[in-house]
Amino acid sequence: MLKFLAGSGAGILLASASVAQAKPIAFANGTTVMAEYGAGTMEEAQAFYAPYYWLSLGGGWLRTDSDIDGRTRDIRYLRANYLVHRWNLDDAQANVFAWGGLGSASGNTFRGNRLDRNAGFQADYETRWVYAALMSDLHESSAYSQRVDTLQLGFAPYAHDYRDLAAWFVVQARDYSGRLYHGVEWAALVRLFKGGAWVEAGVTAAGKPQLMMMFNF
Amino acid sequence: MHFGKTILFAFAASMTIAIAPVRTAAAATIEMDVSGLVCAFCAQGIEKKLRAFPATADVVVSLEKRLVALSTKDGADIGDEELKRALTDAGYSVKAIRREDETLDAVRHRLEAKP
């Protein structure tokens, strides 16, 4: 499943948070809310509160729509995100996060609600000029198992400072398991953030839109 | 005569004390070199943490210089250990803490000046 990642040359990375591309823990005593529209194959919304910089707790909703056979899954979950390790370097920061949770899922290929188990990880590396992240997010129940693996590589056309508007150009490769999508879905994205607001928008190689918004406060 | 001089001196001394302004410790400017400071979106926690100190007057963050600076209110101070703990709790590593003579505005202008 990670075959496409193995060839990407991004061996510096480990794995990542939810399907969303930002860090699953913003900062201590901070709240993060996020919503993503993923090219018609997935939609997700999350809200987390971080009592510490290494832990956040919250929940989310994930809907997946198969691009292959129309199967859908609606998953509502509670999750804990944990910062496994952080490297604070002179001109860079790298992180490894892991998370796990439980939820309730419904769908059009099974009856009633099923207990959903969620696990994942994220590894990222960032300077003021380059950004790379690898994420894997698994949901499974007695009726299904699906995982979304995402690799993002980005560069900044200029080095932003604390009060500036930050701009990033990001190339994304995403692999879905669980009969959600055939092959690797490629996308080109523009990411903008300033203060506690983050907007990311782009289009996949198939011409479908992808949008993500996130707020920290 | 000698008694009169003593009285006069005591009166002058008491007046000097009475009209002298109350002196307090001046506001301090503190600079901290911080590792891992590359993303403004992620560094908000630092500002939030430092502004939570009652003694904090203002905070400046520079990603380019990997520097966090703050000024304290008049007569107030924050210990190095408290500052180090605040930045560590925000998820960053502190390399050095310095107390500067210049004001925070001067630090801000210095950071914004083109090289």
Chai-1 contact restraints between the chains, C-beta under 6 A:
chainA,res_idxA,chainB,res_idxB,connection_type,confidence,min_distance_angstrom,max_distance_angstrom,comment,restraint_id
A,F27,B,G45,contact,1.0,0.0,6.0,A-B,restraint_1
A,F27,B,A90,contact,1.0,0.0,6.0,A-B,restraint_2
A,A28,B,G45,contact,1.0,0.0,6.0,A-B,restraint_3
A,A28,B,D89,contact,1.0,0.0,6.0,A-B,restraint_4
A,G30,B,G45,contact,1.0,0.0,6.0,A-B,restraint_5
A,Y53,B,A90,contact,1.0,0.0,6.0,A-B,restraint_6
A,Y53,B,G91,contact,1.0,0.0,6.0,A-B,restraint_7
A,N88,B,S35,contact,1.0,0.0,6.0,A-B,restraint_8
A,N88,B,G36,contact,1.0,0.0,6.0,A-B,restraint_9
A,N88,B,Y92,contact,1.0,0.0,6.0,A-B,restraint_10
A,N88,B,S93,contact,1.0,0.0,6.0,A-B,restraint_11
A,D90,B,S35,contact,1.0,0.0,6.0,A-B,restraint_12
A,Q93,B,G36,contact,1.0,0.0,6.0,A-B,restraint_13
A,Q93,B,V38,contact,1.0,0.0,6.0,A-B,restraint_14
A,E126,B,V38,contact,1.0,0.0,6.0,A-B,restraint_15
A,E126,B,C39,contact,1.0,0.0,6.0,A-B,restraint_16
A,T127,B,V38,contact,1.0,0.0,6.0,A-B,restraint_17
A,R128,B,V38,contact,1.0,0.0,6.0,A-B,restraint_18
A,D161,B,L63,contact,1.0,0.0,6.0,A-B,restraint_19
A,D161,B,E64,contact,1.0,0.0,6.0,A-B,restraint_20
A,Y162,B,A40,contact,1.0,0.0,6.0,A-B,restraint_21
A,Y162,B,V61,contact,1.0,0.0,6.0,A-B,restraint_22
A,Y162,B,L63,contact,1.0,0.0,6.0,A-B,restraint_23
A,A166,B,A40,contact,1.0,0.0,6.0,A-B,restraint_24
A,F193,B,F41,contact,1.0,0.0,6.0,A-B,restraint_25
